Amino acid sequence: MTPRTQATVALYAEFTAQEGKAEEVQALLLDLTTKVRAEPGNITFDPHRRKESPNDFFVYEIYSDQEAFTTHISADYGKVFNEALTELIVGEGSALTFLTPLQ
């Protein structure tokens, strides 16, 4: 495993699909995954569903630096994804948790 520097931006996003909407959320997320993984500064974009609660989604993300993350969050396809997602999930959006690597 390659060590990561302090400059990377690591986070995870969590959200819960409304009842009966999980497959729609998954389709949107898989489409977004293809686009994000093609971003030059993306290192990791790994979406998951919780085994014991398949309406719960978890996405682990790492970007090479702040500029790469800023480019990611300003991408037009991300805005389209978030607008569509808002109609399909519980609450007002995904909860983001930023991480700091241990050195």
C-alpha distances in whole Angstrom, upper triangle without the diagonal:
4,6,9,13,16,17,15,17,16,18,20,23,25,29,31,33,37,38,39,36,33,33,34,31,29,30,30,26,25,27,26,22,23,24,22,19,21,21,20,18,17,13,13,16,17,20,21,24,25,26,29,30,30,31,28,26,22,20,17,16,14,16,15,18,22,23,21,22,25,26,24,27,30,29,32,31,29,32,34,31,32,36,35,33,36,38,36,35,36,36,36,32,29,28,25,23,21,18,17,14,14,14
4,6,10,13,14,13,15,15,18,20,23,26,29,32,34,38,40,40,37,34,34,35,32,30,31,30,27,26,27,25,22,23,24,21,18,20,20,18,16,15,11,13,16,17,21,23,26,27,28,31,32,31,33,30,27,23,20,17,16,13,14,13,16,19,21,19,20,23,23,22,25,28,27,31,30,28,31,33,31,31,35,35,33,35,38,37,35,36,36,36,32,29,28,24,22,20,17,16,13,14,13
4,7,10,12,11,13,13,16,19,22,25,29,32,34,38,40,40,38,35,35,36,33,31,32,31,28,27,29,27,23,25,25,22,20,22,21,19,16,16,12,14,17,18,22,23,27,27,29,32,32,32,33,30,27,23,21,17,16,13,14,12,14,17,20,18,19,22,23,22,24,27,27,31,30,28,31,33,31,31,35,36,33,35,38,37,35,36,36,35,31,28,26,23,21,18,15,13,10,10,9
4,7,8,7,10,10,14,16,20,23,27,30,32,36,38,39,36,33,34,34,31,29,30,29,26,26,27,24,22,23,23,19,18,20,18,16,13,13,10,12,15,17,20,22,26,26,29,31,31,31,32,28,25,21,19,15,13,10,10,9,11,14,16,15,15,19,20,19,21,24,24,28,27,25,28,30,28,28,32,33,31,32,36,34,33,34,33,32,29,25,24,20,18,15,12,11,8,10,9
4,5,6,9,11,14,18,21,24,28,31,34,37,40,41,38,35,36,36,32,31,33,31,28,28,29,26,24,25,24,21,20,21,19,17,14,14,12,14,18,20,23,25,28,29,32,34,34,33,34,30,27,23,21,17,15,11,11,9,9,12,14,14,15,18,19,19,21,23,24,28,28,26,28,31,29,29,33,34,32,33,37,36,34,35,34,32,29,26,24,21,18,15,12,10,8,10,9
4,6,8,10,13,17,20,23,27,30,33,36,39,40,37,35,36,36,32,31,33,31,28,28,29,26,24,26,25,21,21,22,20,18,15,15,14,16,18,20,23,25,28,29,32,34,33,33,33,30,27,23,20,17,15,12,11,10,9,10,14,14,14,16,18,18,20,22,24,27,28,25,27,30,29,28,31,33,31,32,35,35,33,33,32,30,27,25,22,19,16,13,10,8,7,9,9
4,7,10,13,17,19,23,26,30,32,36,39,40,36,34,35,34,31,30,32,29,26,27,27,24,23,24,23,19,19,20,17,15,12,13,12,15,17,20,23,25,28,29,32,34,34,33,33,30,27,23,20,17,14,11,9,7,5,7,10,10,11,13,15,16,17,19,21,24,25,23,25,28,27,26,29,31,29,30,34,34,32,33,31,30,26,24,22,18,17,13,12,10,10,13,12
4,6,10,13,16,20,23,27,29,33,35,36,33,31,31,31,28,27,28,26,23,23,24,21,19,21,19,16,16,17,15,13,10,10,9,11,13,16,19,21,25,26,29,31,30,30,30,26,23,20,16,13,10,7,6,5,4,7,10,9,9,12,14,13,15,18,19,22,22,20,22,25,24,23,27,28,26,28,31,30,29,30,29,27,24,21,20,16,14,11,10,9,9,12,13
4,7,10,13,17,20,23,26,29,32,33,30,28,29,28,25,24,26,23,20,21,22,19,17,19,18,14,15,17,14,14,10,10,10,10,12,14,17,19,22,23,27,29,28,27,27,23,20,17,14,11,8,6,5,7,6,6,9,9,7,10,12,11,12,15,17,20,20,17,20,22,21,20,23,25,23,24,28,27,25,26,25,23,20,17,16,12,11,8,8,8,9,13,15
4,7,10,14,17,21,23,27,29,31,28,25,26,26,23,22,24,22,18,20,21,18,16,18,18,14,14,17,15,15,12,10,9,9,10,12,14,16,19,20,23,25,24,24,23,20,17,13,11,8,6,4,6,9,9,10,13,11,9,13,14,13,13,17,18,21,20,17,20,22,20,19,23,24,22,23,26,25,23,24,23,22,19,15,14,10,9,6,5,7,8,12,14
4,7,10,14,17,20,23,26,27,24,22,24,23,20,19,22,20,16,18,20,16,15,18,18,14,15,18,16,17,14,12,12,10,10,11,12,14,16,17,21,22,21,21,20,17,14,11,8,6,5,7,9,12,12,12,15,13,10,13,15,13,13,16,17,20,19,16,18,21,18,17,20,21,19,20,23,22,20,20,20,19,15,12,10,7,5,4,5,9,10,14,17
4,7,10,14,16,20,22,24,21,19,20,20,17,16,19,17,14,16,18,15,14,17,17,14,15,18,17,19,16,14,13,11,9,9,9,11,13,14,17,19,17,17,17,13,10,7,5,4,6,9,12,15,15,15,18,16,13,15,17,14,14,17,18,20,19,15,18,19,16,15,19,19,16,17,21,19,17,17,17,17,13,10,8,6,5,7,8,12,13,16,19
4,7,11,13,16,19,21,18,16,18,17,14,14,17,15,12,14,16,13,13,17,17,14,16,19,18,20,18,15,16,13,10,10,9,10,12,13,16,18,16,15,14,11,8,6,5,7,8,11,14,17,18,17,19,17,14,16,17,14,13,16,17,19,17,13,15,17,14,12,16,16,13,14,17,15,13,14,13,13,10,6,5,5,6,9,11,15,17,20,23
4,7,10,13,16,18,15,13,16,16,12,13,16,15,12,15,17,15,15,19,19,17,18,22,21,24,22,19,19,16,13,12,10,10,10,10,14,15,13,12,11,7,6,5,7,9,11,15,17,21,21,21,23,21,17,19,21,17,16,19,20,21,19,15,17,18,14,13,16,16,12,13,15,13,11,11,11,12,9,5,5,7,8,12,14,18,19,22,25
4,7,10,13,14,12,11,14,13,10,11,15,13,11,15,17,15,15,19,20,18,20,23,23,26,24,21,22,18,15,14,11,11,10,11,14,15,12,11,8,6,5,7,9,12,14,18,20,24,24,23,25,23,20,21,22,19,17,20,20,21,18,15,16,17,13,11,14,13,9,10,12,10,7,7,8,9,7,5,6,9,12,15,17,21,23,26,29
4,6,9,11,9,8,12,12,9,11,14,14,12,16,18,17,17,21,22,21,22,25,26,29,27,24,25,21,18,16,13,12,10,10,13,13,9,9,5,4,6,9,12,15,18,21,24,27,28,27,29,26,23,25,25,22,20,23,23,23,21,18,18,18,15,13,15,14,10,10,11,9,5,6,8,10,9,8,10,13,15,19,21,25,26,29,32
4,6,8,6,5,9,9,7,9,12,12,12,14,16,16,17,20,21,21,23,25,26,29,28,25,26,23,19,17,14,13,10,11,14,14,10,9,5,6,8,11,14,17,20,23,25,29,30,29,30,28,25,26,26,23,21,24,23,22,20,18,18,17,14,13,14,12,9,9,9,6,4,6,9,11,10,10,13,16,18,22,24,28,29,32,35
4,6,5,7,10,10,9,12,14,14,15,18,19,19,21,23,24,24,26,29,29,33,32,29,30,26,23,21,18,16,14,14,16,16,12,11,7,9,11,15,17,21,23,27,29,33,33,32,33,31,28,29,29,26,24,26,25,24,22,20,20,19,16,15,15,13,10,10,9,6,5,5,9,12,12,13,15,19,21,25,27,31,33,35,39
4,6,7,10,11,11,13,15,16,17,19,21,21,23,25,27,27,28,31,32,35,34,31,32,29,25,23,19,17,14,15,16,15,11,10,7,11,13,17,20,23,26,29,32,35,36,35,36,34,31,32,32,29,27,29,29,28,25,23,23,22,19,18,18,16,13,14,12,9,9,9,13,15,16,16,18,22,24,28,30,33,35,38,41
4,6,8,9,10,12,13,14,16,18,19,20,22,24,25,26,28,30,31,35,34,31,32,29,25,23,19,18,15,16,16,16,13,11,9,12,14,18,20,24,26,30,32,36,37,36,37,34,32,33,33,29,28,30,28,27,24,23,23,21,18,18,18,15,14,15,12,9,10,12,15,18,17,18,21,24,26,29,31,35,37,39,42
4,6,5,6,9,10,11,12,14,16,17,18,21,22,22,24,27,28,31,31,28,29,26,22,20,16,15,13,15,16,17,13,11,8,11,12,16,17,21,23,27,29,33,34,33,33,31,28,29,29,25,24,26,25,23,20,19,19,17,15,15,15,12,10,11,10,6,8,10,14,15,15,15,18,21,24,27,29,33,34,37,40
4,5,5,6,9,10,10,12,14,15,16,19,20,20,22,25,26,29,29,25,26,23,19,17,13,12,9,11,13,14,11,7,5,8,9,12,14,18,20,24,26,30,31,31,32,29,26,28,28,24,23,25,24,23,20,19,20,18,15,15,16,13,11,13,12,8,8,11,14,16,15,14,17,19,22,25,26,30,31,34,37
4,5,5,6,9,10,10,12,14,15,17,19,20,21,23,25,28,28,25,26,23,19,17,13,13,11,13,14,16,13,10,9,11,11,14,16,19,21,25,27,30,32,32,32,29,27,29,28,24,24,26,24,23,19,19,20,18,15,16,17,13,12,15,14,10,12,14,18,19,17,17,20,22,24,27,28,32,33,35,39
4,5,5,6,9,10,11,13,14,16,17,18,20,22,24,27,27,24,26,23,19,18,14,14,13,16,17,19,16,12,11,13,12,15,16,20,21,25,26,30,31,30,31,28,26,27,26,22,22,23,21,20,17,16,17,14,12,13,13,10,9,12,11,8,10,14,16,17,16,16,19,21,24,26,28,32,33,36,39
4,5,5,6,9,10,11,12,15,16,16,18,20,21,25,25,22,23,20,16,15,11,11,10,13,16,17,14,11,9,10,9,12,12,16,18,21,23,27,28,27,28,25,22,24,23,20,19,21,19,18,15,14,15,13,10,11,12,9,7,10,10,7,8,11,14,15,12,12,15,17,20,22,25,28,29,32,35
4,5,5,6,9,10,10,13,14,15,16,19,20,24,24,20,21,18,14,12,9,9,9,12,14,16,14,10,9,10,8,11,11,15,17,20,22,26,27,27,27,24,22,24,23,20,19,22,20,19,16,15,17,15,11,13,15,12,10,13,14,11,11,14,17,18,15,14,17,18,20,23,24,28,28,31,34
4,5,5,6,9,10,11,13,14,16,18,19,23,24,20,22,19,15,14,11,12,12,16,17,20,17,14,13,14,12,14,14,17,18,21,23,26,28,28,28,25,23,24,23,20,20,21,19,18,14,14,16,14,11,13,14,11,11,14,14,12,13,17,19,20,17,16,19,20,23,25,27,30,31,34,36
4,6,5,6,9,10,11,12,14,16,17,21,21,19,20,18,14,14,11,13,13,17,19,21,19,15,14,14,12,14,13,16,17,20,21,24,25,25,25,22,20,21,20,16,16,18,15,14,11,11,12,10,7,10,11,8,8,12,12,10,12,16,17,17,14,14,17,18,21,23,25,28,29,33,35
4,5,5,6,9,10,10,12,14,15,19,19,16,17,14,11,10,7,10,11,14,17,19,17,14,13,12,9,10,9,12,13,16,18,21,23,23,23,20,18,19,18,15,15,17,15,15,11,10,13,11,8,10,12,10,9,12,14,12,12,16,17,17,14,12,15,15,18,20,21,25,26,29,32
4,5,5,7,9,10,11,13,15,18,19,16,17,14,10,10,8,10,12,15,17,20,18,15,15,15,12,12,11,13,14,17,18,21,23,24,24,20,19,21,19,16,17,19,16,16,13,12,15,14,11,13,16,13,12,16,17,15,16,19,21,21,17,16,18,18,21,22,23,26,27,30,32
4,5,6,7,9,10,12,14,17,18,15,17,15,12,12,11,14,15,19,21,24,22,18,18,18,15,15,13,16,15,18,19,22,23,24,23,20,19,20,18,15,16,17,14,13,10,10,13,11,9,12,14,12,12,16,17,15,17,20,22,21,18,17,20,20,22,23,25,28,28,32,34
4,5,5,6,9,10,11,15,15,13,15,13,10,11,10,13,15,19,21,24,22,19,18,17,14,14,11,13,12,15,15,18,20,20,19,16,15,16,15,11,12,14,11,11,7,7,10,10,7,10,13,11,11,15,16,15,16,19,20,19,16,14,17,17,19,20,22,25,25,29,31
4,5,5,6,9,10,14,14,11,12,10,7,8,8,11,14,17,20,23,21,18,18,17,13,12,10,11,10,13,14,17,19,19,19,16,15,17,15,12,13,15,13,14,11,10,14,13,11,13,16,15,14,17,19,17,18,21,22,21,17,15,18,17,18,19,20,23,23,26,29
4,6,5,7,9,13,14,11,13,11,9,10,11,14,17,20,22,26,24,21,21,20,17,16,13,14,13,15,15,17,20,21,20,16,16,18,16,13,15,16,13,14,11,12,15,14,12,15,18,17,16,20,21,20,21,24,25,24,21,19,21,20,22,22,23,25,26,29,31
4,6,5,7,11,12,10,13,12,10,12,13,16,19,23,25,28,26,23,23,22,18,17,14,15,13,14,14,16,18,18,17,14,14,15,13,10,12,13,10,11,8,9,12,12,11,14,16,16,16,19,21,20,21,24,25,23,20,18,21,19,21,21,23,25,25,29,31
4,5,5,9,9,7,10,9,7,10,11,15,18,21,24,27,25,23,22,20,17,15,12,12,10,11,10,13,15,15,14,11,10,12,10,7,10,12,9,11,9,9,12,13,11,13,16,16,16,19,21,20,21,23,24,22,18,16,18,16,18,18,19,21,22,25,27
4,6,8,9,6,8,7,6,9,11,15,18,21,24,27,26,23,23,22,18,16,12,12,10,10,10,12,15,16,16,12,12,15,13,10,13,15,13,15,13,12,16,17,15,17,20,20,19,22,24,23,23,26,26,25,21,19,20,18,20,19,19,21,21,24,26
4,6,9,7,10,10,10,13,15,19,22,25,27,30,29,27,26,25,21,20,16,16,13,13,12,13,16,17,15,12,13,15,12,10,14,15,12,14,12,13,17,17,16,18,21,21,21,24,26,25,26,29,29,27,24,22,23,21,23,22,22,24,24,27,28
4,6,5,9,10,10,14,16,20,23,26,29,31,30,28,27,25,22,20,16,15,12,11,9,10,12,13,12,8,10,11,9,7,11,12,10,13,12,12,15,16,16,17,20,21,21,23,26,25,25,28,28,26,23,21,22,20,21,19,20,22,22,25,26
4,6,8,11,12,16,18,22,26,28,31,34,33,31,30,28,25,22,18,17,14,12,9,9,11,13,11,8,10,12,10,10,13,14,12,16,15,15,18,20,19,21,24,25,24,27,29,29,29,31,31,29,26,23,24,22,22,20,21,22,21,25,25
4,6,9,11,15,17,21,24,27,30,33,31,30,29,27,23,20,17,15,11,9,6,5,7,9,8,5,7,10,8,8,12,13,13,16,16,15,18,20,19,20,23,24,24,26,29,28,28,30,29,27,24,22,22,19,19,17,17,18,18,21,22
4,6,7,11,14,17,21,23,26,29,28,26,26,23,20,17,13,11,8,6,5,6,9,11,11,7,8,11,10,8,11,14,13,16,15,14,17,19,17,18,22,22,21,24,27,26,25,27,27,25,22,19,20,17,17,15,16,17,17,20,21
4,7,10,13,16,20,22,25,28,27,26,26,23,20,17,13,10,8,5,5,6,10,12,13,10,10,14,13,12,15,17,16,20,18,17,20,22,20,21,24,25,23,26,29,27,26,28,28,27,23,20,20,17,17,15,15,15,15,18,19
4,6,10,13,16,19,21,24,23,22,22,20,16,13,10,7,5,5,7,9,12,14,15,12,12,15,15,12,15,18,17,19,18,16,19,21,18,19,23,23,21,23,26,24,23,25,26,25,21,18,18,15,15,14,14,15,14,18,19
4,7,10,14,16,19,22,21,19,19,17,13,10,7,6,5,7,9,12,14,15,16,13,12,15,14,11,13,16,15,17,15,13,17,18,15,16,19,19,17,20,22,21,20,22,23,22,18,15,16,14,14,14,14,17,17,20,22
4,7,10,13,15,18,18,16,17,14,11,8,5,5,7,9,12,15,18,19,20,17,15,18,18,15,16,19,18,20,17,15,19,19,16,17,20,20,17,20,22,20,19,21,22,22,18,15,16,14,15,15,15,18,18,20,23
4,7,10,13,16,15,12,13,11,7,6,4,6,9,12,15,18,20,21,22,19,17,20,19,16,16,20,18,20,17,15,18,18,14,15,18,17,14,17,19,17,15,18,19,19,16,13,14,13,15,16,17,20,20,23,25
4,7,9,12,11,9,11,9,6,5,6,8,11,15,18,21,23,24,25,22,20,23,23,19,20,23,22,23,20,18,20,20,16,17,20,18,15,18,20,17,15,17,19,20,17,14,15,15,15,17,18,21,21,23,26
4,6,9,8,6,7,6,5,6,9,11,15,18,21,25,27,27,28,25,23,26,26,22,22,25,24,25,22,20,22,21,17,18,20,18,15,17,18,15,14,15,17,19,16,14,15,16,17,19,20,23,24,26,29
4,6,5,5,7,6,6,7,11,13,16,20,23,27,28,28,30,28,25,28,28,25,24,28,27,28,25,22,24,24,20,20,23,21,18,19,20,17,15,15,18,20,18,15,15,16,17,20,20,23,24,26,29
4,6,6,9,9,10,11,14,16,20,23,26,29,31,32,34,31,28,31,32,28,28,31,30,31,28,26,28,27,23,23,26,24,21,22,23,19,18,18,21,23,21,19,19,20,20,23,23,26,26,28,31
4,6,9,9,11,13,16,18,22,25,29,32,34,34,36,33,31,33,34,30,30,33,32,33,30,28,29,29,25,25,27,25,22,23,23,20,18,17,20,23,21,19,19,21,21,24,24,28,28,29,33
4,6,6,9,11,15,17,21,25,28,31,33,32,34,32,29,31,32,28,27,31,30,30,27,25,26,26,22,22,24,22,18,19,20,16,14,14,17,19,18,16,17,19,20,23,24,27,28,30,33
4,5,7,10,14,17,20,24,27,30,32,32,33,30,28,30,30,26,26,29,28,28,25,23,24,23,20,20,21,19,16,18,18,14,13,14,17,19,17,16,17,19,20,23,24,28,29,30,34
4,7,10,13,17,20,23,26,30,31,30,32,29,26,28,29,25,24,27,26,26,23,21,22,21,17,17,18,16,13,14,14,11,9,10,13,16,14,13,15,17,19,22,24,27,29,31,34
4,7,10,14,17,20,23,27,28,27,29,27,24,26,27,23,22,25,24,25,22,20,21,21,17,16,18,17,13,14,15,12,9,10,12,15,13,11,12,14,15,19,20,24,25,27,31
4,7,10,13,17,20,23,25,24,26,23,20,23,23,19,19,22,21,22,19,17,18,18,14,14,17,15,12,14,15,12,10,11,13,15,12,9,11,12,14,16,18,22,23,25,28
4,7,10,14,17,20,21,21,23,21,18,20,21,18,17,21,20,22,19,16,18,19,15,15,18,17,14,15,18,15,13,14,15,16,13,9,10,10,11,13,14,18,19,21,25
4,6,10,13,17,18,18,20,17,15,17,18,14,14,18,17,19,17,14,16,17,14,14,17,17,14,16,18,16,15,16,17,17,13,10,10,9,10,12,13,16,17,20,23
4,7,10,14,15,16,18,15,13,16,17,14,15,18,18,20,18,16,18,20,17,16,20,20,17,19,22,20,18,20,20,20,16,12,12,10,10,10,10,13,14,17,19
4,7,10,12,13,14,12,10,13,14,11,12,15,15,18,17,14,17,19,16,16,20,20,18,20,23,21,20,21,21,20,17,13,13,10,10,9,10,12,13,16,19
4,7,9,10,12,10,8,12,13,11,13,16,16,19,18,16,19,21,19,19,22,23,21,23,26,25,23,25,25,23,20,17,16,13,12,10,10,11,11,14,16
4,6,7,9,6,6,9,10,9,11,14,14,18,17,15,18,20,19,19,22,24,22,24,27,26,25,27,26,24,21,18,18,14,14,12,12,13,13,16,17
4,7,8,6,8,11,11,11,14,16,16,20,20,18,21,23,22,22,26,27,26,27,31,30,29,31,30,28,24,22,21,18,17,14,14,13,13,16,17
4,5,5,6,9,10,11,13,15,16,20,20,18,20,23,22,22,25,27,26,27,31,30,29,30,29,27,24,21,21,17,16,13,13,13,13,16,17
4,5,5,6,9,10,11,12,14,18,19,17,18,22,21,20,23,26,24,25,29,29,28,29,27,25,22,20,19,15,15,12,13,13,14,18,19
4,5,5,6,9,10,11,12,16,17,16,18,21,21,20,23,25,25,26,29,30,29,30,29,26,23,21,21,18,18,15,17,17,18,21,22
4,5,5,6,9,10,11,15,15,14,16,19,18,19,22,23,23,24,27,27,27,29,27,25,22,20,20,17,17,15,16,17,17,21,22
4,5,5,6,9,10,14,14,12,14,17,16,16,19,21,20,21,24,25,23,25,24,21,18,16,16,13,14,12,13,15,16,20,21
4,5,5,6,9,12,14,12,13,16,16,16,18,21,20,21,24,25,24,26,24,21,18,17,17,14,16,14,16,17,19,23,24
4,6,5,6,10,12,10,12,15,15,15,18,20,20,21,24,25,25,27,25,23,20,19,19,17,18,17,19,20,21,25,26
4,5,5,9,9,8,10,13,12,13,16,17,17,18,21,22,21,24,23,20,17,15,17,14,16,15,17,19,20,24,26
4,6,9,9,7,8,11,11,10,13,15,15,16,19,20,19,21,20,17,14,13,14,12,15,14,17,19,21,25,27
4,6,9,7,7,11,12,11,13,16,16,17,20,21,21,23,22,19,16,16,17,16,18,17,20,22,24,28,30
4,6,5,7,9,10,11,13,15,15,17,20,21,21,24,23,20,17,17,19,17,20,19,22,24,26,29,31
4,5,5,6,9,10,11,13,14,16,18,19,20,23,22,19,17,17,20,19,22,22,25,27,29,33,35
4,5,5,6,9,10,11,12,14,16,17,18,21,21,19,16,16,19,18,21,22,24,27,28,32,34
4,5,5,6,9,10,10,12,15,15,16,19,18,16,13,13,15,15,18,18,21,24,25,29,31
4,5,5,6,9,10,11,13,15,15,18,17,14,12,13,16,16,19,20,23,26,28,31,34
4,6,5,6,9,10,12,13,15,18,18,15,13,14,18,18,21,22,25,29,30,34,36
4,6,5,6,9,10,11,12,15,16,14,11,11,15,15,19,20,23,26,28,32,34
4,5,5,6,9,10,10,13,13,10,8,9,12,13,17,18,21,25,27,30,33
4,5,5,7,9,11,13,13,10,9,11,15,16,20,22,25,28,31,34,37
4,6,6,7,9,13,13,12,10,12,16,18,21,23,26,30,32,35,38
4,5,5,6,10,10,9,8,9,13,14,18,20,23,27,29,32,35
4,6,6,8,8,6,6,9,12,14,18,21,24,28,30,33,36
4,6,8,9,9,9,12,15,18,22,24,27,31,33,37,40
4,7,9,10,10,11,15,17,21,24,26,30,32,35,38
4,6,8,7,8,11,15,18,21,24,27,30,32,36
4,7,8,9,11,15,17,21,24,28,30,32,36
4,6,8,10,13,16,19,23,26,29,32,35
4,7,9,12,15,18,22,25,28,31,34
4,7,9,13,16,19,23,25,28,32
4,6,10,13,16,19,22,25,28
4,7,10,13,17,19,22,26
4,6,10,13,16,19,22
4,7,10,13,16,19
4,7,10,13,16
4,7,9,13
4,7,9
4,6
4
